[in-house]
Amino acid sequence: MKLGAIALAAAAIAGLAAPAVQAQEQFFPLLVYRTGQFAPLGIPWADGKQDYLKLVNARGGINGVKIAFEECETAYDTAKGVECYERLKGRPGGTASFDTQSTGITFAVSDKAPGDKATIVTTGYGLSQSADGRVFEWNFPLMGTYWTAADAMVQDILKKEKGNLKGKKIALVYHDSPYGKEPIPLLQKRAAKDGFELLLLPVTPPGVEQKSTWLQVRQQRPDYVLLWSAGVMTPAALREAQATNYARDKIYGIWWAGSDHDVKDIGAGAKGYNVMTIHNTAERDKVHDDVKAQLYDKGQGTAKDASELGAMAHTRGMMISMLQVEAVRAAQEKFGKGKVMTSEQVRWGLENLNLTQERLNELGFGKIMRAVKTSCDNHMGTDWTRVAQWDGGGWKVVSDWYQADKSVTEPLIKEYGEKYAKEKNLKVRSCN
């Protein structure tokens, strides 16, 4: 009897062990695209996200709560992304938040998020109007949107043109998808305000073939080109600009068009090319040293070797994971330190983020980014943006920090947010 009781007890303990451990882990779903048209961007981005989560675990977790994560390959395909979302949204122990890595996937799952109580974090991308937390309770376009990026581009061009764009032409060469079309409403508003002519030049995905587009650039002779591309489309655009002798210092790429792999093979041929960045491009900080020491020096890094550390897309991936981790930490401050947070509690943490410069310094990101604070009605937080330029061998920051002109962006956010609420029959929250 004694042996039987011991065996039963052992079986019970064994049966409970895995769920008990699992319950003490905070689950992070990782939607990635390591394959497909945007893979050159997606791979270092995904590596950066994983590396930071591994670093947090190496440091002991989030107040002792270890992180579990699982990648799901989307190939930047919306249908596959929705499948990944559906598969990962209800994991036991609480799903932290989704970084969809795709504007198209963001559009698709944003309709589902309120019913599923799933938080969608889109740092620098997604639906620009989702900065309005009154309407988009579950969306968080942290640190900037495509509207704030486009506005900063125009501000930098205005500075070069001594404040006058009347009679100028600005072309938008864009990936013909929800991602590429996102800046159009903002640019139309700025064209009306600043008096420039806006040319819209769509490029059929994946964007390898662009000769007809750049023939139009050659014929129309815009004063500046704004490039909304990613993956294979970016180097293809820069090579066509080089072939048509369009000045690269007249081209402004969105942040996803400014990864190291976009320009390295072109080298001096891309010299002068400008990109927007929501962090100090190519800046190294303490977090890079910690990841190298804690992971790569021990053979536990996600990328093939430590040479990827400091690459723009990898750093941005780490930054995105850090924001998600700090949202869980903020939630724990309210709902219980050392506990796994539900997605609803994580949503509260995202809505009450307050990453001061001091806290960023502690985390090892103080040189990389600026402070960010969210609220009920402001799910973006602060939208600091800079211009970096390729000098033929590396990126150099060439501007001060910009913030979007709120007289342009805020009415647009409100207009499109309330339009979305009406179309989807959503109640607009009061944030008083």
N, C-alpha and C positions, 0 to 999 in steps of 0.2 A: 504493500500500500504506500509505503513511504517513497519507494522508487517511482511508482506510478504518479504520485502527487508531484514529485520533482519534475518528471517528464512533462506532465500537463502544464506545470508552471513555466517550464522552459519553452514549451510550444507557444504558450500565450504570450510570453515576452518576445519570442522571435516574430510572432505574427504582428505584434504591435510596434516593433522596433522601427521598421521602415516608415510607417505613417507618422510615428511620433517625431522622428528626425525631420521628415518632410514638412510637418506642421511648423517646425522652427525655422524654415527657410522662406525667404521672400522671393517669389518667382518673378523673373524679368523675361518677357517674351521678346525675342530678337528677330524681327523681320529684316531680311538682308537680300541683297542681290549680288552674289558672287559670280553669277553668269548673266548673259544677255548684253544688250547694247550699252548699259551703263556700268558694266563690271569693273572697268578700270578705276572708277570712282567708288563703287560699292565695296570692293574688297578692302582697301585701307580703312574705309568708314566702319565696316563691320569689325575689322580687327581692333580698331580703337575702342569701340563700344565694349567688346569682350575684355580687352586688356584692363580697362578701368574697373569693371566688375570683379575681375580676378584680383586686382590690387586691393579693392575694398575687403574682399574675403581674406587676403593675406594680412591685412591690418586688423582682422578680428570681426569683420562684418559691420552691420549698421547697429551700433549699440549692442553687439553680440549676436545679432541675427544674421546668419550667413545668407548669401544670395545664391539661388539656383537660376539657371538660365537655359534656354533652348533656342537654337537658330531655326528659322524656317525660310527656305529659299523661295523668293518671289520672281526672280529674273526681271524685276520691274514690270511685271504683268499684273494688271489690276485684279483679274479673276483669281489668279494664284494668291495674291495678297489677301483677298477676302477669305479664301480658304484657310490661309495661315491664321488670320485673325480669329475665325470661327473655332479653329482647333485649339488655339492657345488661350482664349479669353477666360475660360472658366477653371483654370488649374487650382487644385486645392492649396490652401495656405495663402491665397491672395495674389492676384496679378497686379504688378506694380503699375505699369503704363506702357502703351505702345508707341514706339518711334517707327512710323510706317515706312520711312525712307522713300516715299513716293507721294506726289500730289494727287495722282489719280486714285491710289489706294485710300488716301485721306478722304477724298470726296466720297468714296463708296462706303467707308466704315463710319463716317461722321453721322450718317443717318441712323446707324445701328447703335452708336455709343450710348445715347441717353437710356435706351431700353435695357441695354446690357450693363449699364453702369461701368463703362470702360473708359479710361482716360486716354486721350490721344495727344501725344507730345510731338510737335512739329517745329523744331528749332530752326528758324530761318526759312520755312517753306509752308506748304499746305494752303488752306483757305485764308486769304489775307483778312477777311472780315471776321474770322474766328477770334481775333483779338478782343472782340466785344463779348465779355463774359456774361453779360445779361442774357444773350441769346445762346451762346455756345458754352454751356455749363461744363462740358466734358472735353473741350478742345483747348490746347495751350500752345500757341505759336510763339514759344519763348524767344525773346531777344531780337525778334525782327521777322518781317514778312517780305514777300516779293514787292509789295507796295512801298515799304520803307526803303528797300534796296534801290528800287527804281527812282524814288524821290532823291536819295542821296547821290545817285548818278547824275541826275539833272543839276543838283546843287553844285557838284564838282565841275561840271561843264560850264555852268553859269559863272563860276569863279574864274575859269580859264578865259571866258568871253567877256570878262569885266561887267557881268551883271545884265547882259543884253543878248537874248536869243532870237529877237525878231528877225524874220527872214532866213533863219537857219533851218536846215533839214537834219532830223535825227531819225535813223532807221532802226527798227527793232527786228533783228534776225533771230527767229525763235523756233524752237522745237514745236512742231504742230501737234500739241497735246494740251491737256489741262495745265500742266506745268508751264509750258511756254507761253500760254495765253494769259496767265495770271497777272502780269504787270500791265496789260493793255488798258484797263479802266483808269489806273493812276496816271499813265503816260498821256492819255487823252485829256485828263483834267489839267495836267501840267502844260500840255501843248496849248490849250485854250488860255491858260493863265499867263504863260511866258511868250506866246506868239511864235513858236516854232512849228514847222510842218512835220508831222509824224508819218513815217513810211512803215507799213507792216509787211514783212517779208517772211512768210512761214517756210519751214524746211520739213520735208517729209521724213519721219523717223525711219531708220535710226540716225540719219543725217550724214552718211558717208558721202553721198552725192550732193554737191552744193554749187556746181558750176553755173546753173541758171540763176540761182540766187545772187551770186557775186557778179554775174553779168548785169543784173539789175542795179546792184550797188555801183558798178562801173558807169552805167548809163545815167542813173539818178544823181550820183555824186553827193551823197549825204555828207554833212560836216562831221557827224559822229555816228558810230554804229554801236548799239547796245546788243550784246550777245547773250541770249537765254538758251544755253546748251548744257550738255553734260556728257560724259563718256566719250564715245568715238566722234561725236559731232564737233567737239571743241577743236581738237587738232586739225580736223578737216577744214573747219572755218578759217583757222589761222593760216593754213597752207594756201587756201584760196585767196585770202587777203594778200599774202605774200606774192602769189602768182599774178594778181591783178594790180599789184603795187599800191594797195590801200594802206595808208599809214597805220601801223599797229598801235601807236600811241593815241589814235582816235577811236580805238575800240575799248569798250567797257564790258567785261563779262560778269555775270552773276556769280556768287561765291562757288557754286557747283562747277563753274567753268574755269576754276582757278586752282586745280590740283596740280601737283608737281608733274604727274605723268602727262598732263595736257601739253606741256611746253618743253620738257627736257629733250625730246628727240628733235625738236625744231631748233632749239638753242637760240642762236643769234637771230634767226629768222622771225622769232616771236618778240624780240627786244622792243620794249615800250608798251607792250600789251598791259592794260589795266584790268584789275578785278576788284570787286567789292569783297570785304571780309568782315565778319562779325567778331573776329578775334585777331590778335596780333599775328599775322601770317608769318610762319617760319620761326616764331619766337619759341625758345626752349625755356622751361620752367622746372621747378622742383618735381612736379608730377612726372616729367619725363625721366628724371634721375631715379625716382622711386620705382617706376615701372621696370626700368632696366635692372635695377638691383634686386627687386623682389620677384620678377618674372623671368626676364630674358637671361640674366646671369645664371639662373637655375634651370634653364631649358623649358620654361613654362609659358613663354610668350605665345601669342596667337599668330602673329606674322612669322614669316620664315626666318627672319633675323631682326636684330635691334636697329638695323639701318633705316627701318620705316619710321622709327620714333622721330617726331619733329615734322614729318610730312603733314601737309595741311589737312587732308581728309582724315588721317589717323588722329590728329589732335582734335579735330571737330567731333569725331566719334567719341573720344574720351570725354569731351566737354558735355556732350548730350547725355551720356551715362551719368556723369557727375550731377547734372541737374535733376535727373530722375532719382538718383540715390538721395540727394539732399531734400527732395520732396518727401520721401519716405521718412527721413530723419525729422523733418518738420512735423510730419503727422505723428510720429512717436512722441514728440514733446507734448502734444495735446492728448493723445489717446493711450499712451503707455510705452515708456522706453523698454527696449528689449522684446517687444512684441511684434508679430507679423501683422502688417497693416492690410485691411481690406482695400479694394479699389476705391470705394467711397471715401475712406480715410486718406488714401493717397491723393485723391482729387482735392481734398481740403488742403493737404500739404502743398500741392502745386499752386493753389489759389492764395496761399499765404507764404510763399517763398520770400526770403529776405536775405540774399547773399551779399553781405557788405564786403568792402575791399579787404577788411581785416580777415573775414572768414575765407575769402578766396585765397589770400596769402597762406592761411593755415592749410588749405587743401592743395596748395601747390599750383594754383591757377592765377595767381595775382598779376603776373606779367602778361598773361594770355588774353584775359577778358576783363570787362568792367562789371561793376555791381549791378545786380538785377533784383527787382522787387515787383511782385504781382499783387493783384487785389481782385475783389469780386467782379468789378467791371472792366478791369484791365488784365487780360490773360496773356498778354505779350510781355509785360514788364517794360524795361527800358530797351531802346533800339539803337544802340551805338554801332556805327558802321565806319569803316575806313577804306581807303583805296590803297591797294598794293600794286606794284609794277614789276614786271619781269625784266631783269637787266641783262638777260642773255645767259645767266648762270644761276640765278636765284631770285627770290622775291624780296622786294624792299618796300616797306610802308612809306608812301609818299604824300600822305594827307593827314590832317588832324581828324579827330573823331567828328562824324556827322550824326545828327538826329533828324528824322523826317520832319517836314514842315507840317505841323499839326493842323494848320488852317486848311491844308489839302487832304491829309489822310483821315482825320477824325470824322468829317462829314461823310466821306466815302465809306468808312468802316460802319458808321451808323446806318447809312442808306442801304448798303448791301446786307448788313446783319438783319435789319428789320424786314427787308425783302425776303430773306431766307426764312425768317420766322413765320412770315405770312404764308409762304409757299409750303412749308412743312407743318403748318398749324402748331407752332411752338409758342409757349407762353414766354413773354419777355420778362425776365426777373427784375425785381427792384433791388438795387444794391445800396439803398440808403441805410 
